[in-house]
Amino acid sequence: MTRTDTDLGRRLLTERGMHFLFAHGGDPYAVMLRAEDEDEAALTARIKERGPIYRSRPGAWVVSDPELAERVLTDPRFGAELPAGHVLAEVNPFLETDWTAPPSTGGVALDGLFVRFDLVRDALRPAVAWLAAEVLTVPRADLAAYTRYAVAAGPAVDAVLCAPRLADAHAVVDACAGLRKLVPDNALLLSVLGVELAATWAAEAAHTLLAEPARWRALSAEPVAAGAILDNVLAERPPMRLDSRVARADLRLGAERITQGDEVVVHVGAAGIGLRGVPRIAAFTRAAAATVLAALAIRFPHLHLDGAPVRRLRAPVTGALIRLPVDSTAIDPH
């Protein structure tokens, strides 16, 4: 291990320890950052009880009021830049861009899937990344590498607010660096955040449907319903729970005075703002999630759960499902 790795590992452990320390004091935002299988609905209610905006123990201002949230996400005095010492700062995949990603219009390749497979790992994530590559016109020769990097870079979305393990940090940094070699900087937001949110959203919808297999079969009979299903899931479990910004100037937000450099975090679920914080990739995210969800329902109408779902550790932003084992054989009702 190099000295750099030693220093980075120590810093990540310190940040993680502080999350636990602050959470021990009962602050609901700090408990969210701890991301230890928390009761999301209860935490959302507790954050709302703190008022439209409050100063959390970790130091961030937490916004739950819809009007204040809209202001934070649209006012250019709030930026999305990462702190200079952040683990992702050198390969920042969340650069602001003037380019708006269009919705994907192509079909989905669902190759290599057998009777039993993992719906998230083997199908949803690679298929969504493939659609992003199509939008970005990634050359066929680079398609496999792009898909691999886009999927591997997904945990960067959670790493913005929650320190990852050292090995995971290296994997994300390497994946983001790989993407930078294949696509221009203005495509990074789609390749990382867009792919991650679409896959997370589709996985959450699939999990909801598969809990009652008849609902999955109904989707296979009427795949156009995928969009409405996703919209319902968005209201209950948005794929992006927290949206972090940095104040670029001293200003007033509601009744609070915000100082330049302060972190301001919008609680997306509490504010009920869906994907309005990421308008440049929202159309792609919804279209890609709907396309993949519908394609899977058509291809596998008898899909049902074949094991326990697994969520990503240290994922306060997405709460993402990373494993969803399924079986595609029809179940004899007798």
C-alpha positions in Angstrom: 0.0 0.0 0.0 1.3 3.4 -1.0 1.5 6.4 1.3 -1.3 7.9 -0.8 -3.5 4.9 -0.2 -2.7 5.1 3.5 -3.7 8.7 3.7 -6.8 8.2 1.6 -7.9 5.2 3.6 -7.4 7.1 6.9 -9.4 10.0 5.6 -12.3 7.8 4.3 -12.4 6.0 7.7 -12.4 9.3 9.5 -15.3 10.6 7.4 -17.2 7.4 7.9 -16.6 7.5 11.7 -18.0 11.1 11.9 -21.2 10.0 10.2 -21.7 7.4 12.9 -20.8 9.9 15.6 -23.3 12.5 14.3 -26.0 9.8 13.8 -25.6 8.7 17.4 -26.8 12.1 18.5 -30.1 11.5 16.7 -29.8 14.0 13.8 -32.0 12.4 11.0 -29.8 13.7 8.1 -26.8 12.2 9.8 -28.7 8.9 10.2 -29.3 9.0 6.5 -25.6 9.5 5.8 -24.8 6.5 8.0 -26.9 4.4 5.5 -27.3 1.4 7.7 -30.6 -0.1 6.6 -32.5 2.9 8.0 -36.3 3.5 8.0 -36.5 6.0 5.2 -40.1 7.0 5.7 -39.5 7.7 9.4 -36.3 9.7 8.6 -38.2 11.7 6.0 -40.9 12.5 8.6 -38.3 13.6 11.2 -36.6 15.8 8.7 -39.9 17.5 7.8 -40.5 18.1 11.5 -37.3 20.1 11.7 -38.9 22.7 9.4 -38.4 23.9 5.8 -34.6 24.2 6.3 -32.4 23.3 9.2 -28.7 23.0 10.0 -27.7 19.4 10.5 -25.1 18.1 12.9 -22.7 17.2 10.0 -22.9 20.9 9.0 -25.1 20.8 5.9 -28.3 22.8 5.6 -31.1 20.3 4.8 -34.0 21.6 2.8 -37.4 19.8 2.7 -39.7 22.6 1.6 -40.7 22.4 -2.1 -40.3 26.1 -2.9 -36.9 26.4 -1.2 -35.8 23.1 -2.8 -36.7 24.5 -6.3 -34.7 27.6 -5.6 -31.6 25.7 -4.5 -31.8 23.5 -7.6 -32.3 26.4 -10.1 -30.5 29.4 -8.6 -26.9 29.6 -10.1 -25.6 30.8 -6.8 -25.8 27.1 -5.7 -23.3 25.0 -7.5 -22.8 21.2 -7.8 -19.0 21.3 -7.6 -17.1 18.9 -5.3 -14.8 20.1 -2.6 -11.1 20.2 -3.6 -10.2 17.3 -1.3 -13.1 15.0 -2.3 -12.2 11.5 -3.3 -13.8 12.1 -6.8 -12.5 15.7 -7.3 -9.8 14.7 -9.9 -12.3 12.8 -12.1 -15.4 14.8 -11.2 -18.2 13.1 -13.2 -20.8 15.7 -12.2 -19.6 18.7 -14.2 -22.2 21.2 -15.1 -23.0 21.1 -18.8 -25.2 23.0 -21.3 -25.9 19.7 -23.1 -29.3 18.1 -22.5 -29.4 14.4 -23.1 -32.3 13.3 -25.3 -34.5 10.3 -24.5 -33.2 7.0 -25.9 -35.2 5.7 -28.9 -33.7 2.3 -29.7 -34.4 -1.2 -28.5 -32.7 -3.1 -25.8 -30.4 -6.1 -26.3 -31.1 -8.8 -23.6 -28.4 -11.3 -24.6 -26.9 -14.0 -22.3 -29.9 -14.3 -20.0 -31.0 -17.8 -19.0 -33.7 -19.2 -16.8 -32.2 -17.8 -13.6 -30.3 -14.6 -13.6 -29.8 -11.4 -11.6 -32.2 -8.8 -12.8 -30.1 -5.8 -11.8 -26.5 -7.1 -12.4 -27.1 -9.1 -15.6 -29.9 -7.1 -17.2 -30.9 -3.7 -16.0 -27.6 -2.0 -15.5 -25.9 -3.2 -18.7 -29.0 -2.5 -20.7 -29.3 1.1 -19.4 -25.6 1.7 -20.1 -26.1 0.4 -23.6 -28.9 2.9 -24.2 -26.6 5.7 -22.9 -23.9 4.6 -25.4 -26.5 4.7 -28.1 -27.5 8.3 -27.3 -23.8 9.3 -27.2 -23.0 7.4 -30.4 -20.2 5.5 -28.7 -18.3 3.5 -31.4 -19.1 -0.2 -31.5 -15.4 -0.9 -30.8 -15.7 1.0 -27.5 -19.2 -0.3 -26.5 -18.1 -3.1 -24.1 -15.6 -0.8 -22.3 -18.1 2.0 -22.1 -20.8 -0.2 -20.6 -18.3 -1.7 -18.1 -17.1 1.7 -17.0 -20.6 3.3 -16.8 -21.9 0.4 -14.6 -18.8 0.5 -12.4 -19.0 4.3 -12.0 -22.5 4.2 -10.6 -21.5 4.2 -6.9 -20.0 7.7 -7.5 -23.5 9.1 -7.0 -23.5 7.9 -3.4 -19.8 8.6 -2.8 -20.6 12.3 -3.1 -22.1 12.3 0.4 -20.9 9.0 1.9 -17.2 8.0 2.1 -16.8 4.6 0.3 -14.4 1.9 1.3 -10.9 2.4 -0.1 -11.2 -0.4 -2.7 -14.6 0.9 -3.8 -13.2 4.4 -4.1 -10.4 3.2 -6.4 -12.9 1.2 -8.5 -15.1 4.3 -9.0 -12.2 6.6 -9.8 -10.8 4.2 -12.3 -14.2 3.8 -14.0 -14.7 7.6 -14.2 -11.2 8.0 -15.6 -12.0 5.3 -18.2 -15.2 7.1 -19.2 -13.2 10.3 -19.7 -11.1 8.5 -22.4 -14.2 7.4 -24.3 -16.7 10.4 -24.1 -16.4 14.2 -23.9 -16.7 15.9 -20.5 -20.3 17.0 -21.2 -21.3 13.4 -21.5 -20.1 12.3 -18.1 -23.2 13.4 -16.3 -25.3 11.1 -18.5 -22.8 8.3 -18.3 -22.6 8.2 -14.5 -25.6 9.9 -13.0 -28.1 9.2 -15.8 -27.2 5.5 -16.0 -27.2 5.1 -12.3 -30.6 6.8 -11.7 -32.3 5.0 -14.6 -31.0 1.6 -13.4 -31.9 2.3 -9.8 -35.4 3.5 -10.8 -36.1 0.6 -13.0 -34.9 -1.9 -10.4 -37.1 -0.3 -7.7 -40.1 -0.6 -10.1 -39.3 -4.2 -11.0 -38.9 -5.1 -7.3 -42.3 -3.6 -6.5 -44.0 -5.5 -9.4 -42.3 -8.8 -8.7 -43.5 -8.7 -5.1 -46.9 -9.5 -6.7 -46.1 -11.5 -9.8 -49.6 -10.9 -11.3 -48.6 -7.2 -11.6 -45.4 -8.2 -13.6 -47.5 -10.3 -15.9 -49.9 -7.3 -16.4 -47.0 -5.2 -17.5 -45.9 -7.9 -20.0 -49.4 -7.7 -21.5 -49.4 -3.9 -21.5 -45.8 -2.7 -21.6 -46.8 0.9 -22.4 -47.8 1.1 -18.7 -44.1 1.1 -17.7 -43.9 4.9 -17.7 -46.9 5.3 -15.3 -45.5 2.6 -13.0 -42.2 4.5 -12.9 -44.0 7.7 -12.0 -45.7 6.0 -9.1 -42.4 4.7 -7.8 -40.8 8.1 -8.2 -43.2 9.6 -5.7 -42.5 6.9 -3.1 -38.9 6.0 -3.7 -37.0 8.5 -5.9 -33.8 7.1 -7.3 -32.0 10.3 -6.0 -33.0 10.9 -2.4 -30.5 13.7 -1.6 -29.2 16.4 -3.9 -26.1 18.3 -2.6 -25.2 21.8 -3.6 -22.6 24.4 -2.4 -23.5 28.1 -1.8 -21.3 30.3 -4.1 -22.2 33.5 -2.3 -23.7 34.7 1.0 -27.5 34.7 0.7 -30.7 34.1 2.6 -32.7 31.0 2.1 -36.0 31.1 3.9 -35.4 32.3 7.4 -31.7 31.2 7.4 -28.6 33.1 6.4 -26.4 30.9 4.2 -22.6 31.6 4.0 -20.5 31.1 0.9 -19.1 27.6 0.9 -21.9 26.1 3.0 -23.3 22.8 1.8 -27.0 22.8 1.1 -28.7 19.4 0.6 -32.2 19.0 -0.8 -34.1 16.1 0.6 -35.8 15.1 -2.7 -38.5 12.8 -1.2 -39.5 15.2 1.5 -39.7 18.1 -1.0 -41.5 15.9 -3.6 -39.6 17.2 -6.5 -38.7 14.0 -8.4 -36.0 14.5 -10.9 -36.3 18.3 -11.2 -32.8 18.7 -9.8 -31.3 17.0 -12.8 -33.4 18.3 -15.8 -30.6 17.7 -18.4 -30.8 14.0 -17.9 -34.4 13.5 -16.7 -35.8 12.7 -20.1 -33.1 10.1 -20.8 -33.5 8.6 -17.3 -37.2 8.1 -17.5 -37.2 6.8 -21.1 -34.3 4.4 -20.5 -35.9 3.0 -17.3 -39.2 2.5 -19.1 -37.6 1.0 -22.2 -35.6 -1.6 -20.2 -38.5 -2.4 -17.8 -40.9 -3.0 -20.7 -38.5 -5.0 -22.7 -37.8 -7.4 -19.8 -41.5 -7.8 -19.1 -42.2 -8.7 -22.7 -39.2 -11.1 -22.9 -39.9 -12.8 -19.5 -43.7 -12.6 -18.7 -43.4 -15.2 -15.9 -40.5 -13.6 -14.1 -40.6 -14.1 -10.3 -38.2 -13.5 -7.4 -35.7 -16.3 -6.7 -33.9 -14.9 -3.6 -33.5 -12.0 -1.3 -32.8 -8.5 -2.8 -29.5 -6.8 -1.8 -29.0 -3.1 -1.6 -25.8 -1.2 -1.9 -23.9 -0.4 1.3 -23.2 3.2 2.1 -25.8 4.5 -0.4 -27.7 7.4 1.2 -28.4 9.0 -2.1 -29.8 6.1 -4.1 -30.5 3.3 -1.7 -29.8 1.3 -4.9 -30.7 -2.4 -5.4 -27.6 -4.2 -6.6 -28.9 -7.7 -6.6 -32.3 -9.0 -7.5 -32.2 -12.8 -8.3 -35.1 -13.9 -10.5 -36.4 -17.0 -12.2 -38.2 -16.8 -15.6 -40.0 -20.2 -15.6 -43.8 -20.2 -15.2 -45.1 -21.3 -11.8 -47.7 -24.0 -11.7 -50.6 -22.5 -9.8 -51.6 -26.0 -8.6 
